[in-house]
Each structure stands twice: as C-alpha cells, then as structure tokens.
C-alpha cells in the first residue's frame, strides 16, 4: 500500500505539471491594410518584421518579448501560465494602425488601439490560446489638394446586402461634390457637405490607366438620409487600376443625431466592387 500511495502521488504530480506547462499561446497576424478599413481583404498581404511585445496583466514585459512577425506577417507567443495578457505592436516607420473592431468578424479585424495596444485576453484551462490578436497597418502618405474621383456600381456587406453608390468628389473642398448611396429598404443618402478630403497616392497601387496624381480618397461629410438632413458619412474609395475588379469602397453612414465615436452606423460596407469602378482623375 505504501508503494501504491507513492505511485499515485507521483502520477498526480506529473498530471499537475503537465497541466501547468500545457501549451498556452497568444498571437496571430499583422497585415498591410491598403484601404485602411480595418478588415483583412483577400488581396491584402502580411507584413514581415513588425516588432510586437507581450505583457502580463501587471504590465510587465515578458522575457521572450520583443519578437518580430515572420515572412508572411504571423507571430506567436508561448506564455508561461494561464492568466491575462496583452500585446503591443510597434509600427514600422511610415505606418499607422487601422481602425479596430470593424465588420463584426474577430477573425479578420484589427484589435489594436491607435497606440498599437490590444485589449487583454485571459487564458484558462478551457481557453488556453488566443490566436485572434491581429493588427492592421496603414501607410502614411502626403495629401494632395488637386484631383477628383468618380465612380459607381455595387459593393456587398458581410450579410450579402447590395449597396450601390455613385459619386463625383474633389480633393479641393471648394469644388462641387456629390455622393449618392442606396441600399435595400428604400434607404438613400445624399451628400450635402464634404467636410474633409484626404487624397493620397499609395506607391504599392498601380492606379493607371489613365494616370492620376492619387489613388485613394478618404473623406467625411454630412448629408440627407431618407429625406432628413444631418446624417454623417465616412468613406474610403480606392482606384486600383482597370478594369476595376480590384477597386475598393468603404462606407459608413450614421443617422441624424448619432455620435460616430460611440454609435453604430446604420450602414457599414467594405470590400471589392462587384460592378462598376472607381476612377481617379
């Protein structure tokens, strides 16, 4: 019996040790968010060599940090035990972070705030790994004051709702600007005032033909939603060249009286165009 008790004790200790050192992982992916919409699109690729650091809940930088993303943008930390951890990403020169928690799919969104920090994730025996801590990075570019962009066609939400839009907008706010957006249920947005225009050229995008001084238009404005003035629009249109299948559109619209900083938009759509195109001039 004495030896049996010792054997049982040894087995029990081994089981405890095994539970303690079982794989606990934090990680996932850093990517170049070409249209800066906070969502991993099919044609966007990972960024290699991005430094990221793992911290515990006490704010202590762990010994195995910092590390770098691999050649395809992936990273992974093996953590010492269960508990709460967060990751801080350090962007390369010329990049800034995408907006976080866009689109409602945690597998393809960005999880960092503007400073590159994720919310804490808690690992337990029932949840020993979290491989959804992603970071989207946008490229800093110099805005232009000349040029215009036109376009039309359709883009679909994650729920396969068709959104159509047509527009002519200018990098110079003093020029006349127009955006019309329509979606099921008789919904219509008409731009009344373009309040900001950020026209930039991404060297990784082959925009021509025809050649234009920029390829990306980011803007904010106010307008009329279903006949009522005071709605807000935030958008990004990207001209990625002919025939337009790689062009993208991101549109958010908030109803009258909403606060974009805290309220959910009545429309959010982002993706490649299914019909039509975006054309920079």
LUMNU-223774 format. One record per residue (C-alpha): x, y negated, z; residue in one letter. Coordinates in Angstrom, 3 decimals, padded with zeros to 6 digits, always signed. Example, Ala and Ser with C-alpha at 12.3 -4.5 7.8 and 13.67 -1.06 7.14 Angstrom:
2
REC +012.300 +004.500 +007.800 a;
REC +013.670 +001.060 +007.140 s;
//
This chain:
281
REC +000.000 +000.000 +000.000 x;
REC +002.874 -002.373 +000.859 x;
REC +004.365 -001.945 -002.623 x;
REC +000.944 -002.272 -004.240 x;
REC +000.393 -005.586 -002.452 x;
REC +003.782 -006.824 -003.629 x;
REC +002.938 -005.759 -007.189 x;
REC -000.405 -007.555 -007.083 x;
REC +001.287 -010.666 -005.666 x;
REC +003.888 -010.674 -008.430 x;
REC +001.199 -010.293 -011.094 x;
REC -000.784 -013.124 -009.533 x;
REC +002.266 -015.411 -009.511 x;
REC +003.010 -014.588 -013.152 x;
REC -000.577 -015.425 -014.056 x;
REC -000.301 -018.770 -012.268 x;
REC +002.965 -019.574 -014.009 x;
REC +001.501 -018.615 -017.354 x;
REC -001.456 -020.906 -016.779 x;
REC +000.841 -023.747 -015.756 x;
REC +003.116 -023.551 -018.797 x;
REC +000.441 -022.747 -021.362 x;
REC +000.592 -024.979 -024.431 x;
REC -000.714 -028.476 -023.779 x;
REC -000.426 -030.716 -026.808 x;
REC -001.129 -034.284 -027.884 x;
REC -000.722 -035.551 -031.415 x;
REC -001.840 -035.827 -034.965 x;
REC -001.250 -038.300 -037.772 x;
REC -000.079 -041.770 -038.882 x;
REC -001.084 -042.953 -042.346 x;
REC -000.821 -045.948 -044.682 x;
REC -004.336 -047.400 -044.782 x;
REC -004.200 -049.024 -048.209 x;
REC -007.612 -050.706 -047.950 x;
REC -007.288 -051.304 -044.194 x;
REC -010.746 -049.914 -043.391 x;
REC -009.627 -047.672 -040.513 x;
REC -010.623 -044.444 -042.305 x;
REC -008.325 -041.802 -043.821 x;
REC -009.302 -041.759 -047.500 x;
REC -008.429 -038.810 -049.718 x;
REC -005.760 -040.641 -051.717 x;
REC -004.045 -042.281 -048.744 x;
REC -000.837 -040.647 -047.510 x;
REC +001.022 -040.230 -044.229 x;
REC +003.851 -042.484 -043.083 x;
REC +007.143 -040.852 -042.143 x;
REC +009.499 -042.100 -039.448 x;
REC +006.985 -044.043 -037.353 x;
REC +008.048 -044.168 -033.708 x;
REC +005.478 -043.128 -031.109 x;
REC +005.714 -042.774 -027.339 x;
REC +003.822 -040.605 -024.861 x;
REC +002.816 -041.948 -021.444 x;
REC +001.088 -040.323 -018.497 x;
REC -001.804 -041.878 -016.579 x;
REC +000.646 -043.636 -014.240 x;
REC +002.156 -045.484 -017.200 x;
REC +005.422 -043.523 -017.109 x;
REC +007.209 -042.961 -020.401 x;
REC +007.868 -039.206 -020.546 x;
REC +011.293 -037.744 -021.206 x;
REC +010.514 -036.296 -024.622 x;
REC +009.492 -039.745 -025.905 x;
REC +010.028 -041.543 -028.163 x;
REC +009.722 -039.389 -031.280 x;
REC +009.081 -040.006 -034.979 x;
REC +006.415 -038.832 -037.379 x;
REC +007.579 -036.140 -039.793 x;
REC +007.858 -036.440 -043.583 x;
REC +004.073 -036.266 -044.030 x;
REC +003.089 -038.530 -041.130 x;
REC +002.337 -035.906 -038.480 x;
REC +003.611 -035.902 -034.891 x;
REC +003.077 -033.702 -031.843 x;
REC +003.971 -033.862 -028.164 x;
REC +004.206 -030.848 -025.860 x;
REC +003.204 -032.218 -022.459 x;
REC +004.375 -030.762 -019.130 x;
REC +000.987 -030.133 -017.493 x;
REC -002.698 -030.895 -017.558 x;
REC -003.683 -034.499 -016.903 x;
REC -004.341 -037.796 -018.689 x;
REC -002.012 -039.131 -021.381 x;
REC -001.944 -041.868 -023.984 x;
REC +000.221 -042.682 -026.989 x;
REC +001.751 -045.978 -028.086 x;
REC +002.805 -046.344 -031.727 x;
REC +005.475 -048.824 -032.800 x;
REC +004.701 -050.094 -036.316 x;
REC +007.466 -050.473 -038.897 x;
REC +008.348 -054.000 -039.966 x;
REC +005.677 -055.448 -042.232 x;
REC +002.782 -053.300 -040.948 x;
REC -000.094 -053.830 -038.515 x;
REC -002.774 -051.478 -037.158 x;
REC -006.103 -050.650 -038.814 x;
REC -009.384 -051.351 -037.004 x;
REC -010.133 -048.494 -034.595 x;
REC -013.067 -046.063 -034.373 x;
REC -014.520 -046.729 -037.830 x;
REC -017.006 -044.474 -039.602 x;
REC -018.077 -042.233 -036.727 x;
REC -015.746 -039.299 -037.543 x;
REC -012.974 -038.870 -034.947 x;
REC -011.056 -036.590 -037.284 x;
REC -010.366 -039.312 -039.863 x;
REC -010.467 -042.593 -037.952 x;
REC -007.738 -044.655 -036.292 x;
REC -007.520 -044.537 -032.493 x;
REC -005.211 -047.412 -031.618 x;
REC -005.934 -050.938 -030.498 x;
REC -004.201 -053.913 -032.117 x;
REC -001.124 -053.276 -029.961 x;
REC -000.827 -049.625 -031.052 x;
REC -002.140 -048.021 -027.848 x;
REC -004.694 -045.204 -027.761 x;
REC -007.273 -044.658 -025.059 x;
REC -006.217 -041.981 -022.509 x;
REC -007.045 -038.376 -023.303 x;
REC -007.438 -035.833 -020.493 x;
REC -006.114 -032.283 -020.949 x;
REC -007.590 -029.480 -018.847 x;
REC -007.588 -025.690 -018.826 x;
REC -010.712 -025.852 -021.010 x;
REC -009.334 -028.654 -023.220 x;
REC -005.582 -028.004 -023.428 x;
REC -004.845 -030.066 -026.547 x;
REC -005.998 -033.199 -028.328 x;
REC -004.802 -033.446 -031.913 x;
REC -007.042 -036.330 -032.965 x;
REC -004.911 -039.318 -031.906 x;
REC -004.360 -040.977 -035.276 x;
REC -003.026 -044.379 -036.260 x;
REC -003.789 -046.253 -039.474 x;
REC -001.277 -048.871 -040.603 x;
REC -001.981 -051.756 -042.976 x;
REC +000.689 -053.671 -044.848 x;
REC +001.239 -057.363 -044.215 x;
REC +001.078 -059.415 -047.397 x;
REC +001.070 -063.102 -048.259 x;
REC -002.365 -064.529 -049.118 x;
REC -002.931 -066.361 -052.400 x;
REC -005.074 -069.432 -052.998 x;
REC -005.805 -068.786 -056.684 x;
REC -007.634 -065.983 -058.440 x;
REC -011.054 -064.413 -058.466 x;
REC -012.573 -060.941 -058.267 x;
REC -015.664 -059.484 -059.911 x;
REC -017.325 -056.116 -059.672 x;
REC -020.391 -053.938 -059.499 x;
REC -021.504 -050.353 -059.028 x;
REC -022.084 -047.903 -056.201 x;
REC -020.370 -046.578 -053.104 x;
REC -021.820 -043.996 -050.685 x;
REC -021.959 -043.881 -046.886 x;
REC -020.879 -040.832 -044.886 x;
REC -024.577 -039.849 -044.851 x;
REC -024.639 -039.982 -048.663 x;
REC -026.689 -043.179 -048.787 x;
REC -026.123 -045.060 -052.026 x;
REC -025.144 -048.713 -051.659 x;
REC -024.965 -050.921 -054.758 x;
REC -023.207 -054.247 -054.937 x;
REC -022.346 -056.927 -057.433 x;
REC -020.132 -059.932 -056.857 x;
REC -018.003 -062.780 -058.144 x;
REC -015.780 -064.248 -055.436 x;
REC -012.827 -066.655 -055.431 x;
REC -009.687 -066.911 -053.332 x;
REC -010.364 -070.663 -053.211 x;
REC -013.319 -071.149 -050.848 x;
REC -014.347 -074.351 -052.628 x;
REC -015.343 -072.336 -055.704 x;
REC -018.863 -070.851 -056.023 x;
REC -019.106 -067.324 -054.615 x;
REC -021.748 -064.645 -054.839 x;
REC -022.223 -061.163 -053.339 x;
REC -025.385 -059.056 -053.597 x;
REC -025.685 -055.780 -051.665 x;
REC -028.657 -053.399 -051.867 x;
REC -029.420 -050.119 -050.106 x;
REC -032.486 -047.861 -049.579 x;
REC -035.487 -049.125 -047.676 x;
REC -035.685 -052.309 -049.699 x;
REC -032.648 -053.791 -047.940 x;
REC -030.854 -056.710 -049.591 x;
REC -028.029 -059.013 -048.556 x;
REC -027.304 -062.237 -050.437 x;
REC -024.143 -064.215 -049.638 x;
REC -024.722 -067.884 -048.830 x;
REC -021.350 -068.968 -047.428 x;
REC -017.938 -067.331 -047.878 x;
REC -016.090 -068.399 -044.729 x;
REC -012.718 -066.684 -045.269 x;
REC -010.837 -065.316 -048.282 x;
REC -007.613 -063.338 -047.986 x;
REC -006.287 -062.416 -051.443 x;
REC -003.143 -060.305 -051.371 x;
REC -001.041 -058.123 -053.630 x;
REC -000.012 -054.661 -052.446 x;
REC +003.132 -053.537 -054.326 x;
REC +002.040 -049.904 -053.951 x;
REC -001.099 -050.517 -056.034 x;
REC -000.882 -050.653 -059.825 x;
REC -003.741 -053.048 -060.456 x;
REC -003.398 -053.802 -064.173 x;
REC -004.747 -053.915 -066.830 x;
REC -005.431 -056.779 -067.052 x;
REC -002.660 -058.233 -064.920 x;
REC -003.736 -060.342 -061.943 x;
REC -001.833 -062.068 -059.112 x;
REC -003.532 -059.928 -056.454 x;
REC -005.390 -056.631 -055.988 x;
REC -007.027 -056.846 -052.536 x;
REC -009.709 -059.275 -051.380 x;
REC -010.634 -059.388 -047.681 x;
REC -013.405 -061.760 -046.722 x;
REC -016.039 -062.761 -044.194 x;
REC -019.184 -064.762 -044.688 x;
REC -022.798 -065.345 -043.824 x;
REC -025.935 -064.855 -045.828 x;
REC -029.565 -063.844 -046.138 x;
REC -030.580 -060.321 -045.028 x;
REC -034.037 -059.246 -046.179 x;
REC -035.083 -062.864 -046.548 x;
REC -033.717 -064.128 -043.213 x;
REC -030.689 -066.428 -043.084 x;
REC -027.868 -065.910 -040.594 x;
REC -026.644 -062.365 -041.273 x;
REC -022.889 -061.683 -041.300 x;
REC -020.791 -059.758 -043.823 x;
REC -017.228 -058.433 -043.565 x;
REC -015.728 -056.790 -046.645 x;
REC -012.590 -055.496 -048.371 x;
REC -012.522 -054.893 -052.149 x;
REC -009.506 -053.275 -053.841 x;
REC -008.751 -053.196 -057.570 x;
REC -006.552 -050.128 -058.115 x;
REC -006.490 -050.252 -061.913 x;
REC -008.514 -048.826 -064.755 x;
REC -010.862 -047.045 -065.227 x;
REC -011.946 -047.913 -061.683 x;
REC -012.167 -044.474 -060.072 x;
REC -009.517 -045.447 -057.526 x;
REC -011.106 -048.808 -056.696 x;
REC -012.488 -049.038 -053.172 x;
REC -015.020 -051.080 -051.249 x;
REC -015.602 -051.536 -047.529 x;
REC -018.684 -053.481 -046.442 x;
REC -020.123 -054.216 -043.002 x;
REC -023.306 -056.242 -042.534 x;
REC -024.743 -057.398 -039.210 x;
REC -028.309 -058.606 -038.751 x;
REC -029.202 -062.126 -037.664 x;
REC -028.145 -062.842 -034.081 x;
REC -025.718 -059.917 -033.822 x;
REC -022.201 -060.220 -032.416 x;
REC -019.763 -058.358 -034.714 x;
REC -017.316 -057.919 -031.821 x;
REC -019.714 -055.687 -029.864 x;
REC -022.780 -054.886 -032.005 x;
REC -023.155 -052.071 -034.529 x;
REC -023.628 -053.251 -038.124 x;
REC -026.883 -052.421 -039.880 x;
REC -024.764 -051.301 -042.827 x;
REC -021.297 -049.785 -042.892 x;
REC -019.944 -048.220 -046.051 x;
REC -016.392 -047.499 -047.147 x;
REC -014.935 -045.390 -049.918 x;
REC -014.114 -044.965 -053.579 x;
REC -016.533 -046.273 -056.180 x;
REC -018.761 -043.701 -057.845 x;
REC -019.840 -046.036 -060.618 x;
REC -018.667 -049.457 -061.712 x;
REC -015.372 -051.083 -060.815 x;
REC -013.547 -053.881 -059.011 x;
REC -011.667 -056.318 -061.230 x;
REC -009.132 -058.902 -060.105 x;
REC -008.500 -061.880 -062.401 x;
//
